[in-house]
Amino acid sequence: MTAYDALLKRLLGVNQFSPAVKMGLRNSLALHDALGHPAKRFDTIHVAGTNGKGSVSWKLAKALEASGYKTGLFVSPHVACFRERIQVNSTLIPEAAVASLLPPLFALTEDRGIPATFFELTTMLALQHFAAEDVDCVVLETGLGGRLDSTNIVTPVLSVITSIGLDHTRILGSTIEEIAGEKAGIMKPSVPVVIGPQTPTKVMQQHAIAVGSPLVSVPARPAHATDYNAENSDVAFEAAMALNRLHGQHKTKLTIDTTSSLVQKMLQSRPPCRFEVVAHKGATVVLDVAHNMPAFKCLVRLLQMKFPERSLRFVCGFSADKDMAHVVHLLTTLTSPTKVHFVQGYHPRCATMTEIQAAVGATTGFHFHDAVDAASSVAAGVTAAIDVAADDVVVVCGSVFIMAEARAALGFDEPQDSDELKRIAGAGVKTALERNAK
């Protein structure tokens, strides 16, 4: 086992002994202070939202990189490799950097008695790496919520809130207004905030006024109803324009030439597994990390627009805590012929086949694909769907936690953590979530 593997195993195991989601800034503030405030060494754009925050973060980071800035990007979760979470100019954090930065961070938590979670430690690892790389700027995606998220220790030059929907209701609140209030917690005095069209404007305005944050609202366009990438691109574009206004006011060194063809291409780009269309063995395959009802509704609308004359064949795997029944009900309402292969990923957070069948209940007309074994179920499901697809479009969706297996089955050659590390990661989060729920 390499030093990287051993250290990552320790990091991923942290949540087996502490809550996976511990809302509050105490640990992060203590660690950031002890590390000498690395986040003060670069300009930050802070991004929150129920859906779209990963895509908007990606677009802004790519646009800043295309504008000549050394740009850090912090996102979560990762698809296949932990290092995806921390990037500088599209380069994943090297294993050597992880091996160098984590031991002092672990020692710090022990010496000062700071019971930091996996995400708090990962956030500090990212900030340290960005500072060590002397980046010009960082696009920092929140993990969960905003107000008490461990990333909310930064004072950004710009805040962005992409959308608000019902997700993580046990933690963030049971209504749109409650969740919006948590996301709005990233607003800072005098720091402009850009909000997307799927946010409750009144709630956002109230919070912006309360903290003195200038607010810019992105208007809804007809294109948003059928392609969420159009909405995410509009939010990213408005964020770029906000940065340009701040540059003109001498409040940031960052400026983005939105007339540049390269920048425009970056603002329109999609991260992996966001309606990613690939061809494999003669079949058209769509990979999408849609995992909650707002995202699934957008996915369905886009599929119907892009492939109006073709049948759809879904390969669905879920996280156990998601609203599986309503998602499946949505699939039954599609006018185009629809088939579904339900799969169970080997990641411990994935719903088992028994849990999926129980959630679906009386829904009929679907083929339940039984896993060959715990490690190859998603690959088997994807392969089986492609083998019988004919002219069907194969859509792999339901959870980010099935995407690494699906991409490997489709022949993608990309960095992957070992199966042992993946199992440890999932087991730690699942154990801690179960403990939090009690």
C-alpha positions as CSV (number, residue, x, y, z in Angstrom):
1,M,0.0,0.0,0.0
2,T,1.4,3.4,-1.0
3,A,1.7,6.3,1.4
4,Y,-1.2,8.0,-0.5
5,D,-3.4,4.9,-0.1
6,A,-2.6,4.6,3.6
7,L,-3.3,8.3,4.4
8,L,-6.4,8.3,2.3
9,K,-7.6,5.2,4.1
10,R,-7.2,7.0,7.4
11,L,-9.0,10.1,6.0
12,L,-11.9,8.1,4.6
13,G,-12.2,6.2,7.9
14,V,-12.7,9.4,9.9
15,N,-16.4,9.3,9.5
16,Q,-16.7,5.9,11.1
17,F,-16.0,7.5,14.4
18,S,-17.6,11.0,14.0
19,P,-20.7,12.4,12.3
20,A,-20.5,12.5,8.5
21,V,-22.5,15.7,8.6
22,K,-21.7,17.9,11.6
23,M,-23.2,21.3,10.8
24,G,-21.2,24.1,12.3
25,L,-18.0,26.1,11.7
26,R,-16.2,25.6,14.9
27,N,-13.8,22.9,13.7
28,S,-13.1,24.6,10.3
29,L,-12.4,28.0,11.9
30,A,-10.0,26.4,14.4
31,L,-8.2,24.5,11.7
32,H,-8.0,27.5,9.4
33,D,-6.7,29.7,12.1
34,A,-4.1,27.1,13.1
35,L,-3.0,26.7,9.4
36,G,-2.4,30.5,9.1
37,H,-5.5,31.3,7.1
38,P,-4.6,29.9,3.7
39,A,-7.9,31.1,2.1
40,K,-6.8,34.7,2.5
41,R,-4.0,34.2,-0.1
42,F,-6.3,34.1,-3.1
43,D,-9.6,35.4,-4.4
44,T,-12.5,33.0,-3.9
45,I,-15.9,32.5,-5.6
46,H,-18.2,30.6,-3.3
47,V,-20.9,28.5,-4.9
48,A,-24.0,26.9,-3.2
49,G,-27.2,25.4,-4.4
50,T,-29.3,22.3,-4.5
51,N,-28.7,21.5,-8.2
52,G,-26.2,23.0,-10.6
53,K,-23.5,24.1,-8.1
54,G,-21.0,21.6,-9.4
55,S,-21.6,22.5,-13.0
56,V,-21.5,26.3,-12.3
57,S,-18.3,25.8,-10.3
58,W,-16.8,23.8,-13.2
59,K,-17.8,26.5,-15.8
60,L,-16.4,29.4,-13.8
61,A,-13.1,27.6,-13.1
62,K,-12.7,26.7,-16.7
63,A,-13.5,30.3,-17.8
64,L,-11.0,31.7,-15.3
65,E,-8.4,29.3,-16.4
66,A,-9.1,30.3,-20.1
67,S,-8.6,33.9,-19.0
68,G,-5.1,33.2,-17.9
69,Y,-5.5,32.7,-14.1
70,K,-4.0,29.9,-12.1
71,T,-7.3,28.5,-10.8
72,G,-8.2,26.2,-8.0
73,L,-11.4,24.2,-8.1
74,F,-12.9,22.4,-5.1
75,V,-16.0,20.2,-5.7
76,S,-17.7,17.1,-4.2
77,P,-18.4,14.3,-4.3
78,H,-15.9,12.7,-6.6
79,V,-16.8,10.1,-9.3
80,A,-13.9,7.7,-9.4
81,C,-11.0,9.3,-7.6
82,F,-10.7,11.3,-4.4
83,R,-8.2,13.7,-6.1
84,E,-11.0,14.9,-8.5
85,R,-12.2,17.1,-5.6
86,I,-9.1,19.3,-5.6
87,Q,-7.8,20.6,-8.9
88,V,-5.5,23.4,-10.1
89,N,-5.9,24.4,-13.8
90,S,-7.7,21.1,-14.4
91,T,-4.9,19.0,-12.9
92,L,-6.0,16.7,-10.0
93,I,-4.1,17.2,-6.8
94,P,-1.0,14.9,-7.0
95,E,-0.8,11.9,-4.7
96,A,2.5,13.3,-3.4
97,A,0.8,16.5,-2.3
98,V,-1.9,14.5,-0.5
99,A,0.9,12.5,1.2
100,S,2.7,15.7,2.2
101,L,-0.2,17.7,3.5
102,L,-2.3,15.2,5.3
103,P,0.1,14.1,8.1
104,P,0.6,17.6,9.6
105,L,-3.2,18.1,9.3
106,F,-3.9,14.9,11.2
107,A,-1.3,15.9,13.8
108,L,-2.9,19.3,14.2
109,T,-6.3,17.8,14.9
110,E,-4.8,15.5,17.5
111,D,-2.6,18.1,19.2
112,R,-5.5,20.6,19.5
113,G,-8.3,18.2,20.1
114,I,-10.3,19.2,17.0
115,P,-12.7,16.4,16.1
116,A,-12.8,17.3,12.4
117,T,-14.9,15.3,9.9
118,F,-13.8,13.9,6.6
119,F,-15.3,16.9,4.7
120,E,-13.8,19.5,7.1
121,L,-10.3,17.8,6.7
122,T,-10.7,17.7,3.0
123,T,-11.7,21.3,2.8
124,M,-8.5,22.3,4.7
125,L,-6.4,20.0,2.5
126,A,-7.8,21.8,-0.5
127,L,-7.1,25.3,0.9
128,Q,-3.6,24.3,1.8
129,H,-2.9,22.9,-1.6
130,F,-4.3,26.0,-3.3
131,A,-2.1,28.2,-1.1
132,A,1.0,26.1,-1.7
133,E,0.4,26.2,-5.5
134,D,0.1,30.0,-5.3
135,V,-3.2,30.1,-7.2
136,D,-4.7,33.4,-8.3
137,C,-8.3,32.3,-7.5
138,V,-10.4,29.4,-6.3
139,V,-13.9,28.3,-7.1
140,L,-15.2,26.7,-3.9
141,E,-18.3,24.6,-4.0
142,T,-20.2,24.0,-0.7
143,G,-20.7,20.5,0.5
144,L,-24.1,20.7,2.1
145,G,-26.3,23.7,2.7
146,G,-24.2,26.9,3.1
147,R,-24.7,28.7,6.4
148,L,-23.0,26.0,8.5
149,D,-21.0,24.3,5.7
150,S,-17.3,24.0,6.5
151,T,-16.4,26.0,3.3
152,N,-18.3,29.0,4.8
153,I,-15.2,30.3,6.6
154,V,-14.0,32.2,3.5
155,T,-14.7,35.8,2.7
156,P,-15.2,35.5,-1.1
157,V,-15.2,38.3,-3.7
158,L,-18.4,36.8,-5.1
159,S,-21.1,34.4,-3.9
160,V,-23.3,32.3,-6.2
161,I,-26.5,30.4,-5.3
162,T,-27.6,28.3,-8.3
163,S,-31.0,26.7,-7.3
164,I,-33.1,25.6,-4.4
165,G,-35.0,22.3,-4.3
166,L,-36.1,19.7,-1.8
167,D,-33.0,17.6,-0.9
168,H,-31.3,16.7,2.3
169,T,-34.5,17.8,4.0
170,R,-33.6,15.9,7.3
171,I,-30.7,18.3,7.7
172,L,-31.5,21.5,5.9
173,G,-35.3,21.8,6.5
174,S,-38.5,20.4,5.0
175,T,-39.6,23.5,3.0
176,I,-38.1,25.4,0.1
177,E,-37.9,28.5,2.3
178,E,-36.0,26.7,5.1
179,I,-33.5,25.2,2.6
180,A,-33.1,28.6,0.9
181,G,-32.3,30.2,4.2
182,E,-29.5,27.7,4.8
183,K,-28.1,28.2,1.3
184,A,-28.4,32.0,1.7
185,G,-26.1,31.7,4.7
186,I,-23.1,32.0,2.4
187,M,-23.9,35.7,1.7
188,K,-21.4,38.1,3.2
189,P,-21.6,41.8,3.9
190,S,-20.8,43.9,0.8
191,V,-20.0,40.8,-1.2
192,P,-22.3,40.6,-4.3
193,V,-24.4,37.4,-4.8
194,V,-25.7,36.0,-8.0
195,I,-28.8,33.8,-7.7
196,G,-30.3,31.5,-10.3
197,P,-33.9,31.6,-11.5
198,Q,-34.9,28.5,-9.5
199,T,-34.4,30.3,-6.1
200,P,-37.2,31.9,-4.0
201,T,-36.4,35.5,-4.8
202,K,-38.2,36.9,-1.8
203,V,-36.2,34.8,0.7
204,M,-32.9,35.6,-1.1
205,Q,-33.7,39.3,-1.1
206,Q,-34.5,39.3,2.6
207,H,-31.2,37.7,3.4
208,A,-29.2,39.9,1.0
209,I,-30.7,43.0,2.6
210,A,-30.1,41.7,6.1
211,V,-26.4,41.2,5.5
212,G,-25.8,44.1,3.0
213,S,-25.0,41.8,0.0
214,P,-25.8,43.3,-3.4
215,L,-28.0,40.8,-5.3
216,V,-28.1,40.0,-9.0
217,S,-30.9,37.7,-10.1
218,V,-30.6,35.6,-13.3
219,P,-34.0,35.7,-15.1
220,A,-35.6,32.5,-16.3
221,R,-35.6,31.8,-20.1
222,P,-37.7,29.2,-22.0
223,A,-34.5,27.2,-22.7
224,H,-34.1,26.6,-19.0
225,A,-37.2,24.4,-19.0
226,T,-35.6,21.8,-21.3
227,D,-31.9,22.1,-20.7
228,Y,-30.5,22.7,-17.3
229,N,-27.1,23.3,-18.8
230,A,-28.5,26.5,-20.4
231,E,-29.6,27.7,-16.9
232,N,-26.2,26.8,-15.4
233,S,-24.4,28.6,-18.2
234,D,-26.5,31.7,-17.7
235,V,-25.7,31.7,-14.0
236,A,-22.0,31.2,-14.7
237,F,-22.1,34.0,-17.3
238,E,-23.8,36.4,-14.9
239,A,-21.2,35.5,-12.3
240,A,-18.4,36.3,-14.8
241,M,-20.1,39.7,-15.5
242,A,-20.3,40.3,-11.8
243,L,-16.5,39.6,-11.5
244,N,-15.9,42.1,-14.3
245,R,-17.9,44.8,-12.4
246,L,-15.9,44.1,-9.3
247,H,-12.7,44.4,-11.3
248,G,-13.8,47.8,-12.6
249,Q,-14.4,48.8,-8.9
250,H,-10.8,47.6,-8.0
251,K,-12.3,44.9,-5.7
252,T,-10.7,41.9,-7.4
253,K,-7.9,41.3,-9.9
254,L,-10.1,38.9,-11.8
255,T,-11.7,39.7,-15.1
256,I,-13.2,37.4,-17.7
257,D,-13.5,38.3,-21.4
258,T,-17.0,37.0,-22.1
259,T,-16.5,37.9,-25.8
260,S,-13.7,35.4,-26.2
261,S,-14.7,32.3,-28.1
262,L,-12.7,30.1,-25.8
263,V,-14.3,31.6,-22.7
264,Q,-17.7,31.2,-24.2
265,K,-17.0,27.5,-24.9
266,M,-15.9,27.0,-21.3
267,L,-19.1,28.7,-20.0
268,Q,-21.1,26.3,-22.1
269,S,-19.1,23.2,-21.2
270,R,-20.5,20.3,-19.1
271,P,-18.6,18.4,-16.3
272,P,-18.4,14.6,-16.6
273,C,-21.7,12.8,-16.0
274,R,-23.9,15.9,-16.6
275,F,-25.9,14.8,-19.6
276,E,-22.7,13.3,-21.0
277,V,-23.5,11.5,-24.3
278,V,-21.1,8.7,-25.4
279,A,-21.2,6.1,-28.1
280,H,-20.4,2.5,-27.1
281,K,-20.8,-0.7,-29.2
282,G,-23.2,1.1,-31.5
283,A,-25.4,2.4,-28.7
284,T,-26.1,5.9,-27.5
285,V,-25.5,6.2,-23.8
286,V,-26.2,9.2,-21.6
287,L,-24.5,9.5,-18.2
288,D,-26.2,11.9,-15.7
289,V,-25.8,12.2,-11.9
290,A,-29.5,13.3,-11.5
291,H,-30.4,12.0,-8.0
292,N,-33.3,14.0,-6.7
293,M,-36.7,15.0,-8.2
294,P,-35.8,18.4,-9.5
295,A,-32.8,17.0,-11.3
296,F,-34.7,14.0,-12.6
297,K,-37.5,16.2,-14.0
298,C,-34.9,18.3,-15.9
299,L,-33.2,15.1,-17.1
300,V,-36.5,13.7,-18.5
301,R,-37.3,17.0,-20.3
302,L,-33.9,17.1,-21.9
303,L,-34.1,13.5,-23.0
304,Q,-37.4,14.1,-24.6
305,M,-36.1,17.2,-26.4
306,K,-32.8,15.6,-27.6
307,F,-34.3,12.2,-28.5
308,P,-37.9,12.8,-29.3
309,E,-38.3,9.8,-31.6
310,R,-36.4,7.2,-29.6
311,S,-37.3,4.8,-26.8
312,L,-35.4,5.2,-23.5
313,R,-33.8,2.5,-21.5
314,F,-32.7,3.5,-18.0
315,V,-30.0,2.0,-15.8
316,C,-30.9,3.3,-12.4
317,G,-29.0,2.9,-9.1
318,F,-29.8,5.0,-6.1
319,S,-28.4,6.1,-2.8
320,A,-30.5,4.5,0.0
321,D,-31.6,7.9,1.4
322,K,-33.1,9.2,-1.9
323,D,-36.7,9.4,-3.0
324,M,-36.7,6.3,-5.2
325,A,-40.4,5.7,-5.4
326,H,-41.2,9.2,-6.8
327,V,-38.4,8.9,-9.3
328,V,-39.7,5.6,-10.6
329,H,-43.3,7.0,-10.7
330,L,-41.9,9.9,-12.9
331,L,-40.5,7.3,-15.3
332,T,-43.9,5.6,-15.6
333,T,-45.4,8.9,-16.9
334,L,-43.1,9.2,-19.9
335,T,-44.9,9.1,-23.2
336,S,-42.0,7.4,-25.0
337,P,-41.5,3.6,-24.5
338,T,-39.5,3.2,-21.4
339,K,-37.6,0.3,-19.9
340,V,-35.6,0.3,-16.6
341,H,-32.8,-1.8,-15.3
342,F,-32.4,-1.3,-11.6
343,V,-28.8,-1.9,-10.4
344,Q,-27.1,-2.1,-7.0
345,G,-23.6,-0.5,-6.8
346,Y,-21.0,-1.9,-4.5
347,H,-20.6,1.5,-2.8
348,P,-22.1,1.0,0.7
349,R,-24.3,4.0,0.3
350,C,-26.1,2.5,-2.7
351,A,-29.6,1.1,-2.1
352,T,-29.8,-2.7,-2.2
353,M,-32.0,-4.4,-4.7
354,T,-34.3,-5.3,-1.8
355,E,-34.5,-1.6,-0.8
356,I,-35.2,-0.6,-4.4
357,Q,-38.0,-3.2,-4.8
358,A,-39.6,-2.1,-1.5
359,A,-39.5,1.6,-2.5
360,V,-40.9,0.9,-5.9
361,G,-43.7,-1.2,-4.3
362,A,-46.6,-1.8,-6.6
363,T,-45.0,-0.2,-9.7
364,T,-45.1,-2.7,-12.5
365,G,-43.7,-2.9,-16.0
366,F,-40.0,-2.7,-15.1
367,H,-37.3,-5.2,-15.4
368,F,-35.3,-5.6,-12.2
369,H,-31.8,-6.5,-13.2
370,D,-30.3,-8.8,-10.5
371,A,-26.7,-8.1,-9.8
372,V,-24.2,-10.8,-10.8
373,D,-22.2,-10.0,-7.7
374,A,-21.7,-7.0,-5.4
375,A,-18.7,-5.7,-7.3
376,S,-19.9,-5.9,-10.9
377,S,-23.6,-5.2,-10.7
378,V,-23.5,-1.7,-12.3
379,A,-21.2,-3.0,-15.1
380,A,-23.5,-5.9,-15.6
381,G,-26.5,-3.7,-15.8
382,V,-24.9,-1.3,-18.3
383,T,-23.7,-4.2,-20.4
384,A,-27.1,-5.9,-20.4
385,A,-28.9,-2.7,-21.3
386,I,-26.5,-2.0,-24.2
387,D,-26.8,-5.6,-25.5
388,V,-30.6,-5.3,-25.9
389,A,-30.8,-1.6,-26.6
390,A,-31.3,-1.8,-30.4
391,D,-32.2,1.9,-31.1
392,D,-33.0,2.7,-27.5
393,V,-31.0,5.5,-25.8
394,V,-29.4,4.0,-22.6
395,V,-29.6,6.5,-19.7
396,V,-27.4,5.7,-16.7
397,C,-28.6,7.8,-13.7
398,G,-29.8,7.9,-10.1
399,S,-26.6,8.4,-8.1
400,V,-23.0,9.7,-8.5
401,F,-22.0,6.5,-6.6
402,I,-22.7,4.2,-9.6
403,M,-20.9,6.4,-12.2
404,A,-17.3,5.1,-11.7
405,E,-18.5,1.5,-12.4
406,A,-20.6,2.6,-15.3
407,R,-17.7,4.6,-16.9
408,A,-15.3,1.7,-16.4
409,A,-17.8,-0.5,-18.2
410,L,-17.9,2.0,-21.0
411,G,-14.2,1.9,-21.5
412,F,-13.2,5.2,-19.8
413,D,-9.5,5.2,-18.8
414,E,-9.2,7.7,-15.9
415,P,-7.7,7.8,-12.4
416,Q,-9.5,5.6,-10.0
417,D,-9.0,4.9,-6.3
418,S,-8.7,1.2,-5.3
419,D,-11.8,-0.8,-4.6
420,E,-10.7,-1.0,-0.9
421,L,-10.6,2.8,-0.6
422,K,-14.0,3.1,-2.3
423,R,-15.5,0.6,0.2
424,I,-14.0,2.4,3.1
425,A,-15.3,5.8,1.9
426,G,-18.8,4.5,1.5
427,A,-18.8,2.5,4.7
428,G,-17.6,5.5,6.7
429,V,-20.3,7.8,5.4
430,K,-23.1,5.2,5.7
431,T,-22.2,4.3,9.3
432,A,-22.0,8.0,10.3
433,L,-25.3,8.8,8.5
434,E,-27.0,6.0,10.3
435,R,-25.6,7.2,13.6
436,N,-26.8,10.8,12.9
437,A,-30.3,9.5,12.1
438,K,-30.7,7.9,15.5
